[in-house]
Amino acid sequence: MTVKKQIVFATNNAHKLEEIRKIMGPEWHIMSLSEIGCTADIPETADTLSGNAEIKARYVKEHFGYDCFADDTGLLVDALDGAPGVYSARYAGENHDSVANMKLLLENMKGVTDRKAHFSTVIALAEGDDLRFFEGSVHGVITYTPSGEGGFGYDPVFLPDGYDVTFSCMSADEKNAISHRGRATRKLIEYLANK
């Protein structure tokens, strides 16, 4: 029996964890923060995606000793000067309420015809004494109304370029093939496979 390689993904977000586990495949055992006994609410105090990802990855490495990767993701809307950006999860307040975030975004875009936006994910990998970054992005537009039951976060209002359905209308495999997190994670996998 093949022993699975293991690594910590610094999250307790069940949606993100499920997505990453699916992308990384069965040869990896991806541990969440709760699985290693980390109950801290690691503060995301940086003003960049890479900064927040680094804070989380370094925290786990320094306090628990595990090699760890962490991500931070933002939705950047052209007409809103890149907002919500690094504050995407907390756009409507500290409760990380996806429905409220999406509602506020659509309110702030009322009457706006330039709907261009992109998702960006930065993964920080803390491994031994090294820190590496992997980035992925996907461009699209913000729809006028939510559509679809799947996905999470802003997925119901994000229509990727070249597609006629939002992320929420796609299967997990379809979304992961083109998504920001999927692209960043595949770069991470490629690096880990070639070490």
C-alpha positions in Angstrom: 0.0 0.0 0.0 1.4 3.4 -1.0 1.9 5.8 1.9 0.2 9.1 1.2 2.3 12.2 1.3 0.9 14.6 3.9 0.9 18.4 4.3 -1.1 20.9 6.2 -3.5 23.3 4.4 -3.9 26.3 6.7 -7.7 26.5 6.6 -10.8 25.4 8.5 -13.0 26.5 5.5 -14.7 23.2 4.6 -15.4 24.4 1.0 -11.8 25.3 0.4 -10.5 22.1 2.0 -12.8 20.0 -0.2 -11.8 21.8 -3.3 -8.0 21.5 -2.6 -8.3 17.8 -1.7 -10.1 17.2 -5.0 -7.5 19.1 -7.0 -4.5 17.5 -5.2 -5.8 14.0 -5.6 -5.7 10.7 -3.6 -1.9 10.5 -3.2 -2.0 13.5 -0.8 -3.4 13.6 2.7 -4.3 17.2 3.2 -4.7 18.1 6.9 -6.8 21.0 8.0 -5.9 23.3 11.0 -8.4 21.5 13.2 -6.8 18.1 12.4 -3.4 19.3 13.8 -5.1 20.9 16.8 -4.7 24.5 15.7 -7.7 26.4 17.0 -6.2 29.9 16.7 -8.0 32.4 14.4 -4.8 33.4 12.6 -5.1 37.1 11.8 -5.0 38.1 8.2 -3.5 41.6 8.7 -1.5 42.0 5.5 -2.7 44.3 2.7 -1.8 41.8 0.0 -3.0 38.3 -0.8 0.6 37.0 -0.7 1.1 38.7 2.7 -2.0 37.0 4.2 -1.0 33.6 2.8 2.5 33.9 4.2 1.2 34.8 7.7 -0.9 31.7 7.8 1.7 29.3 6.4 4.5 30.7 8.7 2.2 30.5 11.8 1.6 26.8 11.3 5.2 26.0 10.5 6.5 28.0 13.6 3.9 26.8 16.1 3.2 23.2 14.9 6.3 22.3 12.9 4.4 20.9 9.9 5.2 21.8 6.3 2.2 23.9 5.4 0.6 25.8 2.6 -2.0 28.6 2.9 -3.9 30.6 0.4 -5.6 33.9 0.2 -8.0 34.7 -2.6 -9.5 37.9 -3.7 -12.1 39.0 -6.2 -10.9 42.2 -7.9 -13.5 44.2 -9.8 -12.2 46.8 -12.3 -15.0 49.3 -11.8 -14.5 49.2 -8.0 -10.7 49.9 -8.3 -9.9 46.3 -7.4 -12.3 46.0 -4.5 -13.2 43.9 -2.6 -9.7 42.5 -3.2 -7.9 41.4 -0.1 -11.1 42.1 1.9 -13.2 39.7 -0.2 -14.2 37.4 2.6 -14.9 40.3 5.0 -16.5 42.7 2.4 -19.8 43.1 4.3 -18.3 42.7 7.7 -16.1 40.4 9.9 -18.7 37.5 9.8 -17.4 36.1 6.5 -21.0 36.0 5.2 -20.9 35.1 1.6 -24.5 36.0 0.9 -24.1 39.5 2.5 -20.8 40.0 0.6 -22.4 39.1 -2.7 -25.4 41.4 -2.0 -23.1 44.3 -1.2 -21.1 43.7 -4.3 -24.2 43.8 -6.5 -25.5 46.9 -4.8 -22.1 48.7 -5.3 -22.3 47.8 -9.0 -25.8 49.0 -9.7 -25.8 51.0 -12.9 -22.2 49.9 -13.7 -21.8 48.6 -17.2 -18.1 47.7 -17.0 -18.5 44.4 -15.2 -14.9 43.1 -15.7 -13.3 41.3 -12.8 -10.9 38.6 -11.9 -10.2 36.1 -9.1 -6.7 35.8 -7.9 -5.3 33.2 -5.5 -1.8 33.2 -4.0 -0.5 30.1 -2.2 2.4 30.4 0.2 4.3 27.2 1.0 6.4 27.0 4.2 8.6 24.0 3.8 11.7 23.6 6.0 13.3 27.1 6.0 11.9 27.9 2.6 8.9 30.0 1.6 7.6 29.8 -2.0 4.6 31.4 -3.7 2.3 30.1 -6.4 -0.3 32.3 -8.1 -3.3 31.6 -10.3 -6.0 33.9 -11.7 -9.1 33.7 -13.9 -10.8 36.6 -15.7 -14.5 37.2 -16.3 -17.4 39.5 -15.5 -19.8 40.1 -12.6 -23.4 39.1 -13.5 -26.4 41.2 -12.6 -28.0 38.5 -10.6 -26.8 35.3 -8.8 -27.1 32.1 -10.7 -26.5 28.5 -9.7 -26.5 26.4 -6.5 -22.9 25.1 -6.4 -19.6 26.6 -5.4 -19.2 29.2 -2.6 -18.3 32.8 -2.0 -18.8 35.0 -5.1 -19.2 32.0 -7.5 -22.9 32.7 -8.2 -22.1 36.1 -9.7 -18.8 35.3 -11.5 -19.0 34.4 -15.2 -15.6 33.3 -16.4 -14.5 34.5 -19.9 -15.4 32.1 -22.6 -18.2 30.5 -20.6 -22.0 31.1 -20.5 -22.5 29.9 -16.9 -21.2 31.1 -13.6 -18.9 29.1 -11.4 -21.9 28.1 -9.3 -23.4 26.3 -12.3 -20.3 24.2 -13.0 -19.4 20.9 -11.6 -16.5 20.8 -9.2 -14.3 19.3 -11.9 -15.3 21.9 -14.5 -14.6 24.8 -12.1 -11.3 23.4 -10.8 -10.0 23.0 -14.3 -10.1 26.7 -14.9 -10.3 28.4 -11.5 -7.8 30.6 -9.9 -7.3 28.2 -7.0 -7.1 25.3 -9.4 -4.3 27.0 -11.4 -2.3 28.0 -8.3 -2.7 24.6 -6.8 -1.5 22.8 -9.9 1.7 25.0 -9.8 2.1 23.9 -6.2 1.6 20.2 -7.1 4.1 20.5 -10.0 6.7 22.0 -7.6 6.2 19.3 -5.0 6.3 16.5 -7.6 9.6 17.7 -9.0 11.5 18.2 -5.8 
